[in-house]
Amino acid sequence: MKEEALFCDGTGEYVIPPQPEEDSVVTLRFRTAREEADGVCLVTDTGTFSMEKDETKGYFDYYAIQWKLKEEAFSYYFSITKGEETLYYGRNGVSREPVDYYRFVLVPGFSTPDWAKGAVMYQIYTDRFCNGDTGNDVETREYFYIGDYSSKVADWYQYPNSMGVREFYGGDLQGVLDKLDYLQGLGVEVLYFNPLFVSPSNHKYDIQDYDYIDPHYGRIVADEGEVLQEGVTENLYATKYQKRTGDRRNLEASNQLFIRLVEELHKRGMKIILDGVFNHCGSFNKWMDRERIYEGQEGYQPGAYVSADSPYRSYFRFFEEAWPYNYHYDGWWGHDTLPKLNYEESVKLENYILKVAVKWVSPPFNADGWRLDVAADLGRSNEYNHQFWKKFRKAVKHANPNALILAEHYGDPREWLKGDEWDTVMNYDAFMEPVTWFLTGMEKHSDEERPELRGNGDHFAGAMLHHMSNMLTPSLQVAMNELSNHDHSRFLTRTNHMVGRVGQLGSKAAEEYVNKAIMREAVVMQMTWVGAPTVYYGDEAGVCGFTDPDNRRTYPWGREDRELLEFHRDMIAIHKAYTALKTGSLLLLHWENNILSYGRFGKDERIIVVLNNRETLARVTVPVWKAEVAEKCRLYRLMYTYAEGYTREAEEYLVEEGELVVNMGAYSALVLTDVCPEEKKG
């Protein structure tokens, strides 16, 4: 039997409709080589059922069966027979024996927003993107945090300090508004922001007030009080900070600016995702008030740190009765600046956070989704964690059915991706890590180099197929595919193979010996793989950096790498032009040492991607017939990157007997289609 011809996945060509409702009838299809199989069967928990051949096209026969779904998840695989031979097919491909772990799974009633499928996202670390309003900049000594004063950075292009949590460059929402033409021109469809709510750090994962946008990112209309005097470290005296972050006029003005930003984005057909930090808050939080920011302010009730009678006492877990000013509370991973939220013992807290989740995806704010920080850590037990996220999903989807729920998660997300909790994840396992290992041999923090994984096609294929199988197809299509982000080294820096961090190597080292040709290969993969390609601000402009805080350098306005920027713009345009790159099937076609090719294909389009990650020229034969390319035809070049640059000049490639033979330059990537670009334009 021709095993390479066997294929099925969860896309709309093989599951019709691809997101079926409860108690509906779905058509399941399976592909074999033409006139090859004696029979194809659908295998379920209730039995084995013969499928009928319903179409023959090109090399292939397609078998189909209709199946009545119920309310619960439906799992299945296929058996294919020819003579005495029987093969099995699941999410991980062909096997000699059935493998239950890799069964296909359909969850009736589960869907992910169509706008997010393959959407081009852009991650903004707000303080480092653009300063549009200098009147809201954090002042030096405005407050004291983690052993030192806040500081205002005068030079936009200065490297971040090694302890940069309390240094501010002044980026804000007005700066984003000022750059929307740039972002739209780049081709961005969705903005994902690191946290925007009131917080003392520049990363803002230590929320001070979930109800308001930080006025340092928004608007400061009432600006009174004083910064701390040299030598004074108690924030009880940080009256300017107290006024800026506690005065309702500043808070409401900042929320109004956020509303304006969302309205402008929506007017342009763009979406926005907020960062939800619900596992823990910050020691500055008005519910805790360890810094006594709110103790003397009118309109605020006493924090749990301040008083045993605080209405928020149950929001936290205290280990001793030591009020007033009780330091003995549970911090996430022991960090006293990150008090862990005590959901199991406070229904009031749970209800408040669910209210926050609903508030920001509802009018007048109308955000389009949540990215959930350390989502698997929330609560103190796995059981409660799942209970909470089920409630979270119901609340958010009821308020905004088109909202995306995207979780930060490391490791197998399968238990949260059953259709009733998260929509999807930040795609470390099934994108960032395999791509990084294959192209650079570097760990995603630049903490380790493993030469045996660089160019290792078997490892890449095995990792991708396994980890992709842990997600339902609608989850996979909206997964956040990043090369870099605020938690890991910049991808361009990984191409220099320097192991270490900025503290040992220095900031300049992150920019030395980088290989832009490998970066271009990575961007080609990012824009042609399954999921939502997500550009970390500045990656498109050539920003380098070791892991945080060095990866949080400012966007280099006026100093951009123009060629790399134009390359991103061109690859994003290609991604957006082809439906197959958003919701089409993916099939690995060929791999060997530092060589990789794969196809994306759907009803009317086929895209072929070939990469040569070697230092030398390579002649590559690609079995494009497996991606349903015709036996004899022309393919049209959309993009060719090489060591010195890239080109989009038109060129045709001949397919003979279902194979494509191409000469690939060193560190090159080729993107082809069987749809004539001129006809597509017409």
Buried (B, 14 or more C-beta within 10 A) or exposed (E): BEBBBBBBBBBBBBBBEBBBBEEEEBBBBBBBBBEBBEBBBBBBEEEEEEBEBEEEEEBBBBBBBEBEBEEEBBBBBBBBBBEEEBBBBBBBBBEEEBBEEBBBBBBBBBBBBBBBBBBBBBBBBBBBBBBBBEEBBBBBBBBBBBEEBBBBBEEBEEBBBEEBBBBBBBBBBBBBBBBBEBBBEBBBBBBBBBBBBBBBBBBBBBBBBBBBBBBBBBBBBBBEBBBBEEEBBEBEBBBBBBBBBBBEEBBBBBBBBBBEBBEEBEEBEBBBBBBBBBBBBBBBBBBBBBBBBBBEBEEBBBBBBBBEEBEBBBBBBBEEEEBEEBEEBBBBEEBBBBBBBBBBBBEEBBEBBBEBBBBBBBEEBBBBBBBBBBBBBBBBEEEBBBBBBBBBBEBBBEBBEBBBBBBBBEEEBBEBBBBBBBBBBBBBBBBBBBBBBBBBBBBBBBBEBEEEBBBBBEBBBEBBBBBBBBBBBBBBBBBBBBBBBBBBBBBBBBBBBBEBBBEEBBBEBBBEEBBBBBBBBBBBBBBBBBBBBBBBBBBBBBBBBBBBBBBBBBBBBEEBBEEBBBBBEBBBBBBBBBBBBBBBBBBBBBBEEBBBBBBBBBEEBBBBBBBBBBEEEBEBEBBBBBBBBBEEBEBBBBBBBBBEEBEBEEEEBEBEEBBBEBEBBBBBBBBBBBBBBEEEEE
